Amino acid sequence: MNIISENGRESITTQLGQIAYLRATGPNPFDYWVWADYTAAIVNQACGAGSQEDVRFRQAISQPGRTEDQRGIADNMTLGLHGEWGIWARLDRAQQVLEEIGGAEPQAS
């Protein structure tokens, strides 16, 4: 695991805190992707591009849950909430990775 700055750790803790909000609001797929993209940028900056942490976080949030022919025109089909690649499962995986990166105590789901 990379050693990250205090600022990086605080940013990751902030993003962890937003997971409960996302779960409580549905979440809306647009809100999820805004959070996921922003958090991925934080992990990339804090841990380094291509680092183990960066790769693990991106795998947790971005692995496609549908095959190419099931995603609609221009890969724009909305994510569902349920299932292995639904938003809630993605948030669970993301939370686990962020807790490991930030050295935080696991938060209740």
mmCIF file of the C-alpha atoms, coordinates in Angstrom:
data_MODEL
# 
_entry.id   MODEL 
# 
loop_
_atom_site.group_PDB 
_atom_site.id 
_atom_site.type_symbol 
_atom_site.label_atom_id 
_atom_site.label_alt_id 
_atom_site.label_comp_id 
_atom_site.label_asym_id 
_atom_site.label_entity_id 
_atom_site.label_seq_id 
_atom_site.pdbx_PDB_ins_code 
_atom_site.Cartn_x 
_atom_site.Cartn_y 
_atom_site.Cartn_z 
_atom_site.occupancy 
_atom_site.B_iso_or_equiv 
_atom_site.pdbx_formal_charge 
_atom_site.auth_seq_id 
_atom_site.auth_comp_id 
_atom_site.auth_asym_id 
_atom_site.auth_atom_id 
_atom_site.pdbx_PDB_model_num 
ATOM 1   C CA . MET A 1 1   ? 0.000   0.000  0.000   1.00 0.00 ? 1   MET A CA 1 
ATOM 2   C CA . ASN A 1 2   ? 1.216   3.491  -0.836  1.00 0.00 ? 2   ASN A CA 1 
ATOM 3   C CA . ILE A 1 3   ? 1.660   6.085  1.859   1.00 0.00 ? 3   ILE A CA 1 
ATOM 4   C CA . ILE A 1 4   ? -0.678  8.948  1.090   1.00 0.00 ? 4   ILE A CA 1 
ATOM 5   C CA . SER A 1 5   ? -0.707  12.539 2.270   1.00 0.00 ? 5   SER A CA 1 
ATOM 6   C CA . GLU A 1 6   ? -3.005  13.753 5.012   1.00 0.00 ? 6   GLU A CA 1 
ATOM 7   C CA . ASN A 1 7   ? -4.902  15.794 2.418   1.00 0.00 ? 7   ASN A CA 1 
ATOM 8   C CA . GLY A 1 8   ? -5.394  12.669 0.302   1.00 0.00 ? 8   GLY A CA 1 
ATOM 9   C CA . ARG A 1 9   ? -6.577  10.712 3.332   1.00 0.00 ? 9   ARG A CA 1 
ATOM 10  C CA . GLU A 1 10  ? -9.051  13.480 4.267   1.00 0.00 ? 10  GLU A CA 1 
ATOM 11  C CA . SER A 1 11  ? -10.386 13.584 0.695   1.00 0.00 ? 11  SER A CA 1 
ATOM 12  C CA . ILE A 1 12  ? -10.898 9.825  0.703   1.00 0.00 ? 12  ILE A CA 1 
ATOM 13  C CA . THR A 1 13  ? -12.664 10.046 4.078   1.00 0.00 ? 13  THR A CA 1 
ATOM 14  C CA . THR A 1 14  ? -14.968 12.720 2.648   1.00 0.00 ? 14  THR A CA 1 
ATOM 15  C CA . GLN A 1 15  ? -15.832 10.492 -0.308  1.00 0.00 ? 15  GLN A CA 1 
ATOM 16  C CA . LEU A 1 16  ? -16.471 7.571  2.061   1.00 0.00 ? 16  LEU A CA 1 
ATOM 17  C CA . GLY A 1 17  ? -18.927 9.754  3.952   1.00 0.00 ? 17  GLY A CA 1 
ATOM 18  C CA . GLN A 1 18  ? -20.895 10.383 0.766   1.00 0.00 ? 18  GLN A CA 1 
ATOM 19  C CA . ILE A 1 19  ? -21.612 6.672  0.235   1.00 0.00 ? 19  ILE A CA 1 
ATOM 20  C CA . ALA A 1 20  ? -24.368 6.702  2.869   1.00 0.00 ? 20  ALA A CA 1 
ATOM 21  C CA . TYR A 1 21  ? -25.972 9.687  1.131   1.00 0.00 ? 21  TYR A CA 1 
ATOM 22  C CA . LEU A 1 22  ? -25.844 7.934  -2.237  1.00 0.00 ? 22  LEU A CA 1 
ATOM 23  C CA . ARG A 1 23  ? -27.447 4.812  -0.793  1.00 0.00 ? 23  ARG A CA 1 
ATOM 24  C CA . ALA A 1 24  ? -30.177 6.875  0.867   1.00 0.00 ? 24  ALA A CA 1 
ATOM 25  C CA . THR A 1 25  ? -31.075 8.692  -2.348  1.00 0.00 ? 25  THR A CA 1 
ATOM 26  C CA . GLY A 1 26  ? -31.478 5.650  -4.501  1.00 0.00 ? 26  GLY A CA 1 
ATOM 27  C CA . PRO A 1 27  ? -28.913 6.452  -5.851  1.00 0.00 ? 27  PRO A CA 1 
ATOM 28  C CA . ASN A 1 28  ? -29.550 8.175  -9.116  1.00 0.00 ? 28  ASN A CA 1 
ATOM 29  C CA . PRO A 1 29  ? -27.145 6.658  -11.692 1.00 0.00 ? 29  PRO A CA 1 
ATOM 30  C CA . PHE A 1 30  ? -25.977 10.151 -12.707 1.00 0.00 ? 30  PHE A CA 1 
ATOM 31  C CA . ASP A 1 31  ? -25.112 11.020 -9.079  1.00 0.00 ? 31  ASP A CA 1 
ATOM 32  C CA . TYR A 1 32  ? -23.323 7.694  -8.717  1.00 0.00 ? 32  TYR A CA 1 
ATOM 33  C CA . TRP A 1 33  ? -21.138 8.275  -11.779 1.00 0.00 ? 33  TRP A CA 1 
ATOM 34  C CA . VAL A 1 34  ? -20.282 11.847 -10.713 1.00 0.00 ? 34  VAL A CA 1 
ATOM 35  C CA . TRP A 1 35  ? -19.215 10.492 -7.321  1.00 0.00 ? 35  TRP A CA 1 
ATOM 36  C CA . ALA A 1 36  ? -17.356 7.526  -8.841  1.00 0.00 ? 36  ALA A CA 1 
ATOM 37  C CA . ASP A 1 37  ? -15.451 9.651  -11.376 1.00 0.00 ? 37  ASP A CA 1 
ATOM 38  C CA . TYR A 1 38  ? -14.496 12.280 -8.798  1.00 0.00 ? 38  TYR A CA 1 
ATOM 39  C CA . THR A 1 39  ? -13.438 9.655  -6.266  1.00 0.00 ? 39  THR A CA 1 
ATOM 40  C CA . ALA A 1 40  ? -11.393 7.798  -8.893  1.00 0.00 ? 40  ALA A CA 1 
ATOM 41  C CA . ALA A 1 41  ? -9.541  11.040 -9.615  1.00 0.00 ? 41  ALA A CA 1 
ATOM 42  C CA . ILE A 1 42  ? -8.817  11.482 -5.896  1.00 0.00 ? 42  ILE A CA 1 
ATOM 43  C CA . VAL A 1 43  ? -7.508  7.916  -5.556  1.00 0.00 ? 43  VAL A CA 1 
ATOM 44  C CA . ASN A 1 44  ? -5.408  8.381  -8.694  1.00 0.00 ? 44  ASN A CA 1 
ATOM 45  C CA . GLN A 1 45  ? -3.892  11.604 -7.325  1.00 0.00 ? 45  GLN A CA 1 
ATOM 46  C CA . ALA A 1 46  ? -3.405  10.339 -3.765  1.00 0.00 ? 46  ALA A CA 1 
ATOM 47  C CA . CYS A 1 47  ? -1.992  6.906  -4.605  1.00 0.00 ? 47  CYS A CA 1 
ATOM 48  C CA . GLY A 1 48  ? -0.550  7.360  -8.082  1.00 0.00 ? 48  GLY A CA 1 
ATOM 49  C CA . ALA A 1 49  ? -1.783  6.496  -11.549 1.00 0.00 ? 49  ALA A CA 1 
ATOM 50  C CA . GLY A 1 50  ? -1.672  2.759  -12.111 1.00 0.00 ? 50  GLY A CA 1 
ATOM 51  C CA . SER A 1 51  ? -0.977  1.994  -8.442  1.00 0.00 ? 51  SER A CA 1 
ATOM 52  C CA . GLN A 1 52  ? -2.545  -1.089 -6.909  1.00 0.00 ? 52  GLN A CA 1 
ATOM 53  C CA . GLU A 1 53  ? -5.056  1.119  -5.096  1.00 0.00 ? 53  GLU A CA 1 
ATOM 54  C CA . ASP A 1 54  ? -5.962  3.005  -8.267  1.00 0.00 ? 54  ASP A CA 1 
ATOM 55  C CA . VAL A 1 55  ? -6.523  -0.212 -10.207 1.00 0.00 ? 55  VAL A CA 1 
ATOM 56  C CA . ARG A 1 56  ? -8.546  -1.834 -7.391  1.00 0.00 ? 56  ARG A CA 1 
ATOM 57  C CA . PHE A 1 57  ? -10.834 1.170  -7.041  1.00 0.00 ? 57  PHE A CA 1 
ATOM 58  C CA . ARG A 1 58  ? -11.460 1.399  -10.773 1.00 0.00 ? 58  ARG A CA 1 
ATOM 59  C CA . GLN A 1 59  ? -12.244 -2.323 -10.903 1.00 0.00 ? 59  GLN A CA 1 
ATOM 60  C CA . ALA A 1 60  ? -14.685 -1.921 -8.003  1.00 0.00 ? 60  ALA A CA 1 
ATOM 61  C CA . ILE A 1 61  ? -16.674 0.840  -9.681  1.00 0.00 ? 61  ILE A CA 1 
ATOM 62  C CA . SER A 1 62  ? -16.220 0.434  -13.397 1.00 0.00 ? 62  SER A CA 1 
ATOM 63  C CA . GLN A 1 63  ? -16.391 -3.204 -14.381 1.00 0.00 ? 63  GLN A CA 1 
ATOM 64  C CA . PRO A 1 64  ? -19.193 -3.418 -16.924 1.00 0.00 ? 64  PRO A CA 1 
ATOM 65  C CA . GLY A 1 65  ? -22.218 -5.302 -15.709 1.00 0.00 ? 65  GLY A CA 1 
ATOM 66  C CA . ARG A 1 66  ? -23.641 -5.875 -19.183 1.00 0.00 ? 66  ARG A CA 1 
ATOM 67  C CA . THR A 1 67  ? -22.193 -7.193 -22.382 1.00 0.00 ? 67  THR A CA 1 
ATOM 68  C CA . GLU A 1 68  ? -21.562 -4.811 -25.261 1.00 0.00 ? 68  GLU A CA 1 
ATOM 69  C CA . ASP A 1 69  ? -24.774 -5.767 -27.053 1.00 0.00 ? 69  ASP A CA 1 
ATOM 70  C CA . GLN A 1 70  ? -26.817 -5.108 -23.886 1.00 0.00 ? 70  GLN A CA 1 
ATOM 71  C CA . ARG A 1 71  ? -25.604 -1.575 -23.188 1.00 0.00 ? 71  ARG A CA 1 
ATOM 72  C CA . GLY A 1 72  ? -27.617 0.316  -25.770 1.00 0.00 ? 72  GLY A CA 1 
ATOM 73  C CA . ILE A 1 73  ? -26.558 2.846  -28.353 1.00 0.00 ? 73  ILE A CA 1 
ATOM 74  C CA . ALA A 1 74  ? -23.322 4.661  -27.430 1.00 0.00 ? 74  ALA A CA 1 
ATOM 75  C CA . ASP A 1 75  ? -22.908 2.632  -24.214 1.00 0.00 ? 75  ASP A CA 1 
ATOM 76  C CA . ASN A 1 76  ? -25.572 4.792  -22.531 1.00 0.00 ? 76  ASN A CA 1 
ATOM 77  C CA . MET A 1 77  ? -27.824 2.280  -20.783 1.00 0.00 ? 77  MET A CA 1 
ATOM 78  C CA . THR A 1 78  ? -28.541 3.255  -17.170 1.00 0.00 ? 78  THR A CA 1 
ATOM 79  C CA . LEU A 1 79  ? -27.137 1.099  -14.385 1.00 0.00 ? 79  LEU A CA 1 
ATOM 80  C CA . GLY A 1 80  ? -29.589 -0.744 -12.176 1.00 0.00 ? 80  GLY A CA 1 
ATOM 81  C CA . LEU A 1 81  ? -29.431 -0.815 -8.391  1.00 0.00 ? 81  LEU A CA 1 
ATOM 82  C CA . HIS A 1 82  ? -29.456 -4.563 -7.795  1.00 0.00 ? 82  HIS A CA 1 
ATOM 83  C CA . GLY A 1 83  ? -27.200 -7.443 -8.722  1.00 0.00 ? 83  GLY A CA 1 
ATOM 84  C CA . GLU A 1 84  ? -23.468 -8.027 -8.725  1.00 0.00 ? 84  GLU A CA 1 
ATOM 85  C CA . TRP A 1 85  ? -22.826 -4.992 -10.947 1.00 0.00 ? 85  TRP A CA 1 
ATOM 86  C CA . GLY A 1 86  ? -25.706 -2.836 -9.725  1.00 0.00 ? 86  GLY A CA 1 
ATOM 87  C CA . ILE A 1 87  ? -24.918 0.473  -8.069  1.00 0.00 ? 87  ILE A CA 1 
ATOM 88  C CA . TRP A 1 88  ? -25.342 -0.830 -4.515  1.00 0.00 ? 88  TRP A CA 1 
ATOM 89  C CA . ALA A 1 89  ? -22.801 -3.625 -5.056  1.00 0.00 ? 89  ALA A CA 1 
ATOM 90  C CA . ARG A 1 90  ? -20.416 -1.173 -6.694  1.00 0.00 ? 90  ARG A CA 1 
ATOM 91  C CA . LEU A 1 91  ? -20.739 1.119  -3.668  1.00 0.00 ? 91  LEU A CA 1 
ATOM 92  C CA . ASP A 1 92  ? -20.048 -1.818 -1.325  1.00 0.00 ? 92  ASP A CA 1 
ATOM 93  C CA . ARG A 1 93  ? -16.869 -2.701 -3.218  1.00 0.00 ? 93  ARG A CA 1 
ATOM 94  C CA . ALA A 1 94  ? -15.796 0.941  -3.462  1.00 0.00 ? 94  ALA A CA 1 
ATOM 95  C CA . GLN A 1 95  ? -16.340 1.445  0.262   1.00 0.00 ? 95  GLN A CA 1 
ATOM 96  C CA . GLN A 1 96  ? -14.154 -1.542 1.103   1.00 0.00 ? 96  GLN A CA 1 
ATOM 97  C CA . VAL A 1 97  ? -11.315 -0.320 -1.122  1.00 0.00 ? 97  VAL A CA 1 
ATOM 98  C CA . LEU A 1 98  ? -11.527 3.261  0.177   1.00 0.00 ? 98  LEU A CA 1 
ATOM 99  C CA . GLU A 1 99  ? -11.480 2.080  3.793   1.00 0.00 ? 99  GLU A CA 1 
ATOM 100 C CA . GLU A 1 100 ? -8.352  0.058  3.086   1.00 0.00 ? 100 GLU A CA 1 
ATOM 101 C CA . ILE A 1 101 ? -6.670  2.967  1.299   1.00 0.00 ? 101 ILE A CA 1 
ATOM 102 C CA . GLY A 1 102 ? -7.571  5.515  3.963   1.00 0.00 ? 102 GLY A CA 1 
ATOM 103 C CA . GLY A 1 103 ? -6.819  3.230  6.871   1.00 0.00 ? 103 GLY A CA 1 
ATOM 104 C CA . ALA A 1 104 ? -10.281 4.011  8.223   1.00 0.00 ? 104 ALA A CA 1 
ATOM 105 C CA . GLU A 1 105 ? -12.369 1.904  10.516  1.00 0.00 ? 105 GLU A CA 1 
ATOM 106 C CA . PRO A 1 106 ? -15.044 0.124  8.439   1.00 0.00 ? 106 PRO A CA 1 
ATOM 107 C CA . GLN A 1 107 ? -18.280 2.115  8.328   1.00 0.00 ? 107 GLN A CA 1 
ATOM 108 C CA . ALA A 1 108 ? -21.671 0.480  8.770   1.00 0.00 ? 108 ALA A CA 1 
ATOM 109 C CA . SER A 1 109 ? -23.400 -0.173 5.433   1.00 0.00 ? 109 SER A CA 1 
# 
